Structure formats: structure tokens, C-alpha cells
Amino acid sequence: MPTARLSINPDTEKRGNFYVIVRGEGFHPADNNATVFIRVRGSDQWFDDKLFNFPDSPTPLRYLLDPGLTTFTISKNVPGSKLNEDWGDDEVYAIVQVTGFGDVRTNTVKGNWS
């Protein structure tokens, strides 16, 4: 069964920016057109905030996976303000969509990125 893991690491060269990294495992694209689209969300009690996507536009831009590839790592560098989804600490997760596999939710990462 495919899984995806989210990590958020500070950019050591650009203060206030962070690398949002998604690692996927167990994906076996059956064709040459398998793509990945990632939606980053802020977890809240009443509704989850839409923070950003990568790539930025859902169509036609998507990350293309090589046939036979079973793992991938995709990252995006963002300012901390894009991860700040509420007062105090933030809870961020991603939904990873790979052609032929549907949506896979990552772990939730807690932190204060403002």
C-alpha cells in the first residue's frame, strides 16, 4: 500500500523560509504518464485550511514519475507565512495524488513557522 511522509525543514540560507518535503513509497506507476500533485493543508478543529499546492497549478502542470519508480521525493521552498495556518503552533499535512492511486494523506507536522 502506498504511503507518503511530510517533513518541514528550515532553509539555512534564507531566513524565514522552509523546505516542505514529501516522500512517497510503494507507488508503482503502470504507464509513462503517471503524475504527482500535492495539496498542503492546515489541520483545524472545524475545517482544514488550504495553504498551497505544488506544483502551483493542478493542470496541466504535474510532476511526472518515471515508469517503474516506486519512491519519490518532491520539495518546495516557501516562506513561513505560507505554513502559518492559525494562532500559535500550526498543524500541517499534505494530500498526495498519484495517477492511478488516488489520494494518500501524509503525517501531520506541528510547528511554528511564522
Buried (B, 14 or more C-beta within 10 A) or exposed (E): EBBBBBBBEBBEEEEEBBBBBBBBBEBBBEEEEBBBBBBBBBBEEEEBBEBBBBBEEEEEEBBEBEEEEEEBEBBBEBBBEBBBBEEEEBBBBBBBBBBEBEEBBBEBBEBEBE
